[in-house]
Every structure is written in C-alpha cells, then in structure tokens.
Amino acid sequence: MAHIAIIGAGMAGLSALQLLKQAGHQVTVFDKSRGSGGRMATKKVGNASWDMGAQFIRSHHPEFSKVLRQWQLDGWIEEWQMQPHVIDDQGIRPSPDDIERFVGVSRMTALSRRLLAGADEFIPSCRIISCQYQAGQWQLCSEDNRHFNGFDALVINTPPQQAKPLLQQPAPELAAQCEVDMLPAWSLLLAFQQPLNSDVKAAFVKHPIIDFISCNSDKPQRDKPAAGALQTWVAHANHDWTRAHCDSPRDWVQQQMLDAFFAVLRLDARPLAEVWLHRWLYAIVDQPLHKGALWSESLPLAVCGDWLEQGAVEGAWLSGRKAAELTQQRLGADR
Ligand SMILES: Cc1cc2nc3c(=O)[nH]c(=O)nc-3n(C[C@H](O)[C@H](O)[C@H](O)COP(=O)(O)OP(=O)(O)OC[C@H]3O[C@@H](n4cnc5c(N)ncnc54)[C@H](O)[C@@H]3O)c2cc1C
C-alpha cells in the first residue's frame, strides 16, 4: 500500500481518489477551499442555495455513463428533466432534446462529498504552494507554512494556471505544458420571494451579456417555492463579456447582469430576496489538450483536470481516472 497525496478535490481529483482507494492505497486529499467539489460548487446565502458552477452532468463516454447509472442507483444524483428553451432576438421558444442531464442531490456539492468520503484524510482550507521530491518521498508545503511529508506519489488536480507553479521545481517539462487558456465567467445568483411568471426553467441564451439561465429550484430535491421556499435562479455571463469586464466593479457587473436577466426573460424587474455574484477566473477550458493526463517519466507524479481531456464534469472524471491509472502503473513498476 502506498500513501498518495491529491492536491485538489474537484471531480478529477475525486475520480482519481475512487480508483486509488479501490487499489488499496492510503490517500490524503488537499484543497484550498473549505469543502470539496471545485467548480461543482454550491453557494448558500441566507435561506437561498444555488449550484453556482456546473449546472448539470452529461455523459458521452460509456465508462462515465456506467458510473452515472451507479450514482443514480445509489441516490447520489437524479435526472433533471429541464425542458430547455432557446432565447434570442426572435423570442423565447422551447428547444426539446433527448439529452439526459443529471444533478447532484440535494445539491451539486453533495455528490463531491460522497465521493470524498472514501479518502483517508481531507485537509481543507490548505493552499499548497510547493511540492518537492526528496529521498523517494513527496513533501508539500502550504501557503500558511504547514508541511506534509511522506507521500509515495502525487496527483495534482488544479486548473493549469494553478498547477504550473507547483510543477515548476519538480517537473519543469510538465509546467511547460500548462500554457492552456481558461475562459472566465461571472455567475449571478438570484432568489425571489414570489416565483417569476415564466414557463422557462432553463435556457441557452444568445445575448450580449448572458449565455445561460436556469431555475435552481426546478432541479430535483431542491427546496420548492410551493413549500414556502424562495425561488432561486442562476445566470451565467458569456466568456467574452466576462473577459471584457473581469475587473469591473462588482456592483456594476451585478446591475448589468440583473438588467440582462429580466430582459432575457421579457419580465419587469422584481425585488430580490437574496443575490450573490461570483467571478470564475478559470471557468471553462478554451481548447483542452485531449491528453487525458500529464505524467512524469522520472517521478511518481500525475496531473489531471478537465483542461487535459474535455471542458466538463465528464472530462474531469475521465482525466482523474487516467491520472490514477498512470500512478498505479508507476507504483507497480517501482516495486
Ligand atoms: C460557471 C460554470 C458552469 C459550468 N457548467 C457546466 C455544466 O453545466 N456541465 C458540465 O459538465 N461542466 C460545467 N462546467 C465545467 C465543470 O464545472 C468543470 O469542467 C469541472 O468541474 C472541472 O473539474 P476539475 O476537477 O478539473 O477542476 P476543479 O473543479 O477546478 O477542481 C480543482 C480544485 O483544486 C483546488 N485547488 C486549486 N489550486 C490549489 C492549490 N494550490 N492547493 C490546494 N487546492 C487547490 C480548487 O479549490 C478546486 O477545488 C461549468 C463550470 C463553470 C465555472
């Protein structure tokens, strides 16, 4: 049994964790956030809660479809029958499809927590800033100067901009492969005392500011307005607009997105019960590398993340699995 460190508890790191635990290893997971899930985040403000990043999970790959079926049987995810709409200059119209879309229940982060439960140790609020390999062991150091030693192998699951500084010293050849653009996105989270008068519950939008809106309360196992809960909505700004206004004042961004949200739904503005604005600096990979994972020829070190496979939860899962397979091979070869 080897002791393995995973930096990053996003879907890729959690997918690596599943396979490494199945193989009998001891695994410690680190994340700079207070919880797990990364871009599959859920935000709670007052009595409102929203999936703030990934809105749903889709599958194209048979292996990932199998895993989704299992998670569905386990009651970790449910299908969201969202009846998509398209909204553009021409108006609002239904755009039915037969795509299966799943969500974590009762929120996206619940799925990541279930996956994380298999870890031997989870160290949250811990931003790792350096990784060194000495005398056959990895040593990690955090921003707040905590030291963690004694790992036989290391898996890094972070966006490329955050992986690069970690790789610079031990594996400059891998750091050089982290020149991958990630597109930013502003997310506006809204909650209303009275449900909006709209048939739309999710829409792909062609608009200068917003490209997707959805009613979070419409997802399975969320608190429902019919039972007295707030109605919650999510609006994602498109990447071009976000890039142009990445550093604009938050109040201004919020107002622009709010105006756009009501304009898109062809509704008059309504009072808000809660509101939250989040900036994702590294929301979606522009052009993924399609390599699965990165690995070192000389060190027990693998790197995973959606940017190495495909910019979605599925891509992150596939990448994490690949990183775990490579780690397994490496540990086997070293014995
Ligand atoms: C607004 C938005 C909407 C999206 N919509 C969808 C969707 O509907 N469907 C879909 O499939 N995908 C969607 N995605 C993409 C999807 O969320 C990602 O592809 C996937 O979650 C990426 O997982 P990951 O494990 O590669 O990375 P991440 O989720 O980014 O995980 C990386 C983790 O590393 C941690 N970390 C980073 N640096 C350090 C460090 N130095 N030390 C310790 N920890 C560190 C981070 O805190 C994070 O938890 C969306 C993303 C965003 C932002």
The ligand as a MOL file (V3000), in Angstrom:
LIG
                    3D

  0  0  0     0  0            999 V3000
M  V30 BEGIN CTAB
M  V30 COUNTS 53 58 0 0 0
M  V30 BEGIN ATOM
M  V30 1 C -19.9580 28.6830 -14.4290 0
M  V30 2 C -19.6260 27.2710 -14.8310 0
M  V30 3 C -20.6110 26.4860 -15.4280 0
M  V30 4 C -20.3110 25.1750 -15.7970 0
M  V30 5 N -21.3070 24.3790 -16.3060 0
M  V30 6 C -21.0590 23.0790 -16.5330 0
M  V30 7 C -22.1280 22.1860 -16.8410 0
M  V30 8 O -23.3130 22.5530 -16.8550 0
M  V30 9 N -21.8060 20.8800 -17.0890 0
M  V30 10 C -20.5130 20.4180 -17.0280 0
M  V30 11 O -20.2910 19.2160 -17.2610 0
M  V30 12 N -19.4990 21.2370 -16.6990 0
M  V30 13 C -19.7470 22.5400 -16.4330 0
M  V30 14 N -18.7320 23.3580 -16.0350 0
M  V30 15 C -17.3560 22.8230 -16.0330 0
M  V30 16 C -17.1140 21.8780 -14.8550 0
M  V30 17 O -17.5050 22.5200 -13.6610 0
M  V30 18 C -15.6210 21.5530 -14.8140 0
M  V30 19 O -15.2360 21.0280 -16.0740 0
M  V30 20 C -15.2370 20.5200 -13.7490 0
M  V30 21 O -15.9680 20.7060 -12.5550 0
M  V30 22 C -13.7350 20.6680 -13.5150 0
M  V30 23 O -13.2980 19.7630 -12.5360 0
M  V30 24 P -11.7310 19.6960 -12.2040 0
M  V30 25 O -11.5650 18.6390 -11.1700 0
M  V30 26 O -10.9540 19.5430 -13.4600 0
M  V30 27 O -11.3200 21.1190 -11.6250 0
M  V30 28 P -11.8750 21.9850 -10.4160 0
M  V30 29 O -13.3050 21.7090 -10.1680 0
M  V30 30 O -11.4720 23.3900 -10.7250 0
M  V30 31 O -11.0490 21.4670 -9.1450 0
M  V30 32 C -9.7710 21.9340 -8.8260 0
M  V30 33 C -9.6570 22.0310 -7.3090 0
M  V30 34 O -8.3150 22.3770 -6.9850 0
M  V30 35 C -8.3450 23.2540 -5.8830 0
M  V30 36 N -7.0390 23.9510 -5.8850 0
M  V30 37 C -6.5460 24.7690 -6.8480 0
M  V30 38 N -5.2760 25.1690 -6.5390 0
M  V30 39 C -4.9840 24.5750 -5.3500 0
M  V30 40 C -3.8220 24.5830 -4.5100 0
M  V30 41 N -2.7190 25.2680 -4.8470 0
M  V30 42 N -3.8530 23.8830 -3.3480 0
M  V30 43 C -4.9690 23.1820 -2.9860 0
M  V30 44 N -6.0910 23.1220 -3.7520 0
M  V30 45 C -6.0900 23.8080 -4.9230 0
M  V30 46 C -9.5600 24.1350 -6.1380 0
M  V30 47 O -10.0310 24.7510 -4.9400 0
M  V30 48 C -10.5470 23.1190 -6.7010 0
M  V30 49 O -11.3570 22.5540 -5.6880 0
M  V30 50 C -19.0030 24.6470 -15.6090 0
M  V30 51 C -18.0340 25.4430 -14.9840 0
M  V30 52 C -18.3440 26.7330 -14.5720 0
M  V30 53 C -17.3250 27.5380 -13.8410 0
M  V30 END ATOM
M  V30 BEGIN BOND
M  V30 1 1 1 2
M  V30 2 1 2 3
M  V30 3 2 2 52
M  V30 4 2 3 4
M  V30 5 1 4 5
M  V30 6 1 4 50
M  V30 7 2 5 6
M  V30 8 1 6 7
M  V30 9 1 6 13
M  V30 10 2 7 8
M  V30 11 1 7 9
M  V30 12 1 9 10
M  V30 13 2 10 11
M  V30 14 1 10 12
M  V30 15 2 12 13
M  V30 16 1 13 14
M  V30 17 1 14 15
M  V30 18 1 14 50
M  V30 19 1 15 16
M  V30 20 1 16 17
M  V30 21 1 16 18
M  V30 22 1 18 19
M  V30 23 1 18 20
M  V30 24 1 20 21
M  V30 25 1 20 22
M  V30 26 1 22 23
M  V30 27 1 23 24
M  V30 28 2 24 25
M  V30 29 1 24 26
M  V30 30 1 24 27
M  V30 31 1 27 28
M  V30 32 2 28 29
M  V30 33 1 28 30
M  V30 34 1 28 31
M  V30 35 1 31 32
M  V30 36 1 32 33
M  V30 37 1 33 34
M  V30 38 1 33 48
M  V30 39 1 34 35
M  V30 40 1 35 36
M  V30 41 1 35 46
M  V30 42 1 36 37
M  V30 43 1 36 45
M  V30 44 2 37 38
M  V30 45 1 38 39
M  V30 46 1 39 40
M  V30 47 2 39 45
M  V30 48 1 40 41
M  V30 49 2 40 42
M  V30 50 1 42 43
M  V30 51 2 43 44
M  V30 52 1 44 45
M  V30 53 1 46 47
M  V30 54 1 46 48
M  V30 55 1 48 49
M  V30 56 2 50 51
M  V30 57 1 51 52
M  V30 58 1 52 53
M  V30 END BOND
M  V30 END CTAB
M  END
